Amino acid sequence: MGRKPPSKKVKVHFEPDNVDIIAEQGENLLEAATNAGVDINASCGGAGVCGTCKVLIKKGEVESTRTEKVSQEEYEQGVRQACQSRIIIDLVVDIPVASRLETAILVQEAKMPSGIERAEAIATGWGFNPPLSKLFVALPPPTSKDNVSDLTRLLRSIKQRYHLSNISVDFDALRKLPRVLRKKDWQVTVTTLVTAAKTKTVRRKPLIINIEPGNTGKKHFSLAFDIGTTGVRGQLLDLNRGNVIAEGIAYNGQISYGADVITRIAYSQKPGGLRKLQQAVVSTINQIIDELLAQSRCDVEHIGHIIAAGNTTMTHILLGIDPKYIRLAPYTPTASFIPPVKARSLGIRVGKHVHLFAFPSVASYVGGDIVSGILGAGVHQRETLTFYMDIGTNGEIVIGNSDWMVTAACSAGPAFEGGGVKHGMIATAGAIEDFGINPSSFEPIINTIGGTKPKGICGSGLINITAGLLEAGVIGQNGRFDTHLPTKRIREGGDGYEYVLAWAAETQIGKDIVITEIDIDNLIRAKAAMYAGCQTLTKSVGITCSDLEQVIIAGAFGSHIDIEKSITIGLLPDIPRDRFIFIGNGSLLGARLTSFSIDLLDDARKVALMMTNFELSVDGNFMSNYTASLFLPHPNAEEFPTVYKRLGKLQKNKR
Amino acid sequence: MGRKPPSKKVKVHFEPDNVDIIAEQGENLLEAATNAGVDINASCGGAGVCGTCKVLIKKGEVESTRTEKVSQEEYEQGVRQACQSRIIIDLVVDIPVASRLETAILVQEAKMPSGIERAEAIATGWGFNPPLSKLFVALPPPTSKDNVSDLTRLLRSIKQRYHLSNISVDFDALRKLPRVLRKKDWQVTVTTLVTAAKTKTVRRKPLIINIEPGNTGKKHFSLAFDIGTTGVRGQLLDLNRGNVIAEGIAYNGQISYGADVITRIAYSQKPGGLRKLQQAVVSTINQIIDELLAQSRCDVEHIGHIIAAGNTTMTHILLGIDPKYIRLAPYTPTASFIPPVKARSLGIRVGKHVHLFAFPSVASYVGGDIVSGILGAGVHQRETLTFYMDIGTNGEIVIGNSDWMVTAACSAGPAFEGGGVKHGMIATAGAIEDFGINPSSFEPIINTIGGTKPKGICGSGLINITAGLLEAGVIGQNGRFDTHLPTKRIREGGDGYEYVLAWAAETQIGKDIVITEIDIDNLIRAKAAMYAGCQTLTKSVGITCSDLEQVIIAGAFGSHIDIEKSITIGLLPDIPRDRFIFIGNGSLLGARLTSFSIDLLDDARKVALMMTNFELSVDGNFMSNYTASLFLPHPNAEEFPTVYKRLGKLQKNKR
């Protein structure tokens, strides 16, 4: 087949980043920029209809038709839609803030959860620069005057086009090279991965992990995972646009081997136990991947990377590393920083080239999930004295700011994720999440995730139900039901007294959905562990809860946590409500943002290194704080002034 | 079990390298130095009997008994045997040149071959610093105050003890870590490998590839291989002492798929062909490893590294990389620089942690074997205008010095390795290597490798026999026998006329061993290709053969090449004999030396990059030079004055 004569090259200078690229005359401005790694937001994918890719041509001129997205005034100033512009001569182009991809992502992130403003608790300042890149290169075919090796030819072109040297190549990718190069006339897309954080002594060294014929740059996806003890959550990310295109959640298949990390570790010590646990979580991951692919109609071969955050035990087991010493004093994990590993070698059904990066951990009970959450929330970037709590099975808390951080694990138990709760479930469709109660008839008003018939209760539902029952006087300070109330909803069941949230006919499961005294007991113990942890950790750094300038709540238990109700039951401290921010699944947030920015990969290392672990179990105060917290509300009225004031009012109204 | 209280630390400063180490009071000076990577020669392994580890204590004093190896006068000057000295206080120690390990190795290298002084053609100036290291570390066990991860603990101790940071860890090694650390009371030996050459932008980054319980530092071996088209040669190396402890050779199992690289590449294109060829050479390598282990009684698990040098095709096939385009114009290999690969993944039967490093190549027909040879011979280190020739199936030649190098492949064919020769064989026991002939009776005098009964003829034997027959007038300038001579040794056989070198009864094979006219024809073509290559390449850089200041001859065809006879048949140019140096298997030499020194790993990269490939096939002169060389001796008497003078004399004597 004939080759076109080489086109004329022109130079485009982008401001404010001061990046120069060489483009071909006639090339589309948006494509040229994207190919060269200069990111311009283009929500519609370059169709010309969204107007998000507007740029200012400061010097030179492009061939461009004005659409309705550019006003006459803007047009005269030199504003053009990058996707509608052809490059003719050398240019100086300014990319306004509104067209920068990073901004686009922040806006999306901030819009996601339930109305609470989250943008102020998300890491900022990072450039959109995923650790996984796709580079399209058209190589000059070899001649007898220029017959260097295929690899040298490829690296030379990458260097010329993208100014990248210091690249290494994965052996499996190398083996494909001669065939792939010749398949589409020496045009290939190279996938590179930066696997290690930049340190003072180590420069970033991209690794070529895949080579595909032709230009596959548009198919550029990755996965972010939160590997929880109870539930596993995954997102499929589009690395061109910086957005989530599908989400999935499933129970961690390890649940049948034990509810918490301690029993899992015990199981791992049986013959073949570690292998079984590993296979169980990998099978859960594969199930979620299948779901994400089905939702998005994306092809598995276009997934190029996985970033996973999980607690230390989950991370060890996923990678097949023996977690034995995590539960034996003095509680040492095998590794906090783990090199990336090929996902296929763990049994994850993705392309041979896909690496899995596991977030670094701090200690045996302060894992990659908390590092990921702190990172995603940007706690390490601000001077604000922040209290970060990840409300889940392990219950990890952090106090600190950009200068210092202390952290502790509270061992809350699985109640917040629906574990140890009769009708408990993870926060997925059908879970009762919101609850109200008629103060006279004691009839419930329930809301479920997805608005379907109820199936069970998720962690946030459990909090809201318990607080509602307490406020209505259905349960007392010890969590026991007032069995004298005139309602059929309170009755004696197989596990002691219970309250019927939904009658069998109203449910998906064909059985009454109830909350039992045992469920409430489990929640009391869980919230007591979190609050006692908070008291102990604040005291250890010489402050009190009221000194906290910001409280960031993360958790996988549902996205509708009610701050007021959480304070009522004594889970959160009674401080001004505007200091609370709920960010949802922090672990997944950090994993997602790191998939979008290599800067955060560097930060993850810094965050893990700057955290000081505080062992609550060796502090005498923790046990007494815990015991004192085993009531609803917390018995110390001085620490919970607004709760006592309100509950007093409620009692008065009732009388 | 109880642990000793920590000993007092003292500082030892070594000159002339200006290295400081921290040792424990009471520690053995030789061991402390070795553990810290300061190399002192100790031929007897520290038994005190060889006296090679003498050092000068310049400041401070050691506890040491004088043995007969240290004279009273030396003792008074402060000379001590490092192996007999205990460190008590801070020291300044001078390591004299005679005790430096590098010197010890050079002397060994120089001693090896057949009397010709080789030391002047071996790379110098490198420190003994193998890319594979074993580091013994005793870790402080974890406590509740210090419960960092096992990996962090290990890296911290390595940093303290060996001043090494910037270390990464292989995932398989990481998985073993918790078990191994606790097996011998937190004492472990870590094996590190430097896999990449240092460049301007890339620092060396050791990779932890293995962890063993206790101190296994004494068992520290690696393998060097020359992967030839015809034969494969391997050496087992002791990385503590820098010496060869066993050697093995075998035919490349690929021979049954074709005699030269072109037929091998053709075979690789059949379905399953590449896989079969790879398995064939791997099986040969495994066979040699078994032999080396049997010879040395070394355990396979103590082998930690493999360095292999081979031509471009052999390297591609060994690694399972498609060599297709090597034989199609414009002859591009897949890669010249190939990342190290785990040997087990290729099917080589060594430990899971062992990496194979393949020498970089220059072009499709200028491979890692020639780069290795140039490196081992130190051609790149000297200003001397050097001609390097690797006489083998491919016949590669290089002209250059420390400033520039040009190289070409002559495609000599397999005759130099016994291929295409009726009784040809590789240079192993039973091969006829040396030959003399009675000028009156025409009876032969033969010498075989190993002094056994003859089995066949190796490449150097073929040269010597042909030259001998020529000088005695048994064959003429066209390589045909003078059938009128009065001897039964010349007769007509199945392949035309032949000369009987040994009667059946005198051989190991129970058949007459003969040299045929076809054999001589093959040798003539092979030597013509080499010499024409030499003429063409010298001319291309504007010099003549007589300008060459040094001629280094490498080859796997046997270690007794006779320079005079090689000039007689027109293989080597007729220049002063003191310019010739024979270094044996240059490819294996470079692989071995690089196993001993990381400096040479860096140099290998430089050498491969500085070589300019010259395609003989596209130079019109080559074909005419080749055709003109197809006679014995070379027909141009002016180019071979001493040969014509001597042959003239011989003819005169006969008359």
Interface residues (C-beta under 8 A of the other chain):
Chain A: P142 T143 S144 D146 N147 V148 S149 D150 L151 T152 R153 S165 N166 S168 V169 D170 F171 L174 R175 L177 P178 R179 A196 T201 V202 R203 K205 L319 G320 I321 D322 K324 Y325 A329 P330 Y331 T332 P333 T334 A335 S336 F337 I338 P339 V341 S361 A363 S364 E615 V618
Chain B: P142 T143 S144 D146 N147 V148 S149 D150 L151 T152 R153 S165 N166 S168 V169 D170 F171 L174 R175 L177 P178 R179 A196 T201 V202 R203 K205 L319 G320 I321 D322 K324 Y325 A329 P330 Y331 T332 P333 T334 A335 S336 F337 I338 P339 V341 S361 A363 S364 E615 V618
